[in-house]
């Protein structure tokens, strides 16, 4: 557990730098859909994930089925649901716009 704790501590110590670098990579990705997600939401979700991941890593690093990883899994499920809902709403809106234009 000392190895994982050390990695967790290293991530926590450099959390702000890691977060900024990760956000920059996400924002420069060609797959980013700025029309589907605001920068503030991306920042919040990324920060929350990094914090939960670090805490879980420090508590239990060998078994991702352990209860320590539940917050990470719950967050990922929530992010997936919210992104699917936004995409679904945009898709319906686009179809309505297309059908009224015809």
C-alpha positions in Angstrom: 0.0 0.0 0.0 3.0 2.3 0.5 3.6 2.5 -3.2 0.1 3.6 -4.1 0.0 6.0 -1.2 3.2 7.5 -2.5 1.7 7.9 -6.0 -1.5 9.3 -4.5 0.5 11.8 -2.4 2.5 12.8 -5.5 -0.7 13.4 -7.5 -2.2 15.3 -4.6 0.9 17.4 -4.3 0.9 18.3 -8.0 -2.9 18.3 -8.4 -3.3 21.8 -9.7 -0.5 21.4 -12.3 -1.8 18.0 -13.4 -5.3 19.5 -13.7 -4.2 22.4 -15.7 -2.2 20.2 -18.1 -5.0 17.7 -18.4 -7.5 20.5 -19.2 -5.2 22.0 -21.8 -5.0 18.6 -23.5 -8.7 18.1 -23.4 -9.4 21.5 -24.8 -7.0 21.1 -27.6 -8.4 17.7 -28.6 -10.1 17.7 -32.0 -12.9 15.6 -30.5 -13.9 18.3 -28.0 -17.4 19.5 -28.7 -17.5 23.0 -27.1 -21.1 23.3 -28.2 -22.0 20.4 -25.9 -19.9 21.3 -22.9 -19.0 24.6 -21.3 -15.4 25.0 -20.1 -16.5 25.5 -16.5 -18.3 22.1 -16.5 -15.3 20.4 -18.1 -13.1 21.9 -15.4 -15.4 20.9 -12.5 -15.8 17.3 -13.8 -12.1 17.0 -14.3 -11.2 18.4 -10.9 -13.8 16.1 -9.2 -12.5 13.1 -11.0 -8.9 13.8 -10.1 -9.8 14.3 -6.5 -11.8 11.2 -6.2 -9.2 9.2 -8.1 -6.4 10.4 -5.8 -8.4 9.6 -2.7 -9.3 6.1 -4.0 -5.8 5.4 -5.0 -4.5 6.3 -1.6 -7.0 4.1 0.1 -7.0 1.0 -2.2 -4.9 0.6 -5.3 -5.0 -3.1 -5.9 -8.7 -3.8 -6.2 -10.9 -1.4 -8.2 -13.9 -3.4 -7.0 -13.2 -2.2 -3.4 -15.6 0.2 -1.8 -12.9 3.0 -2.0 -13.5 3.2 -5.7 -17.3 3.7 -5.6 -17.0 7.5 -5.6 -14.9 7.3 -8.8 -17.3 4.9 -10.5 -20.4 7.0 -9.4 -18.8 10.2 -10.8 -18.0 8.5 -14.1 -21.5 7.2 -14.4 -22.9 10.6 -13.6 -20.7 12.3 -16.2 -21.6 9.7 -18.8 -25.3 10.2 -18.1 -25.1 14.0 -18.3 -23.1 14.0 -21.5 -25.5 11.5 -23.1 -28.5 13.7 -22.1 -26.9 16.8 -23.5 -26.0 15.1 -26.8 -29.5 13.6 -27.0 -31.1 17.1 -26.5 -28.8 18.6 -29.1 -29.6 15.8 -31.5 -33.4 16.2 -31.1 -33.0 20.0 -31.5 -30.9 19.5 -34.7 -33.6 17.2 -36.1 -36.3 19.7 -35.4 -34.3 22.5 -37.0 -33.7 20.3 -40.0 -37.3 19.3 -40.4 -38.6 22.8 -40.2 -36.1 24.0 -42.7 -37.4 21.6 -45.4 
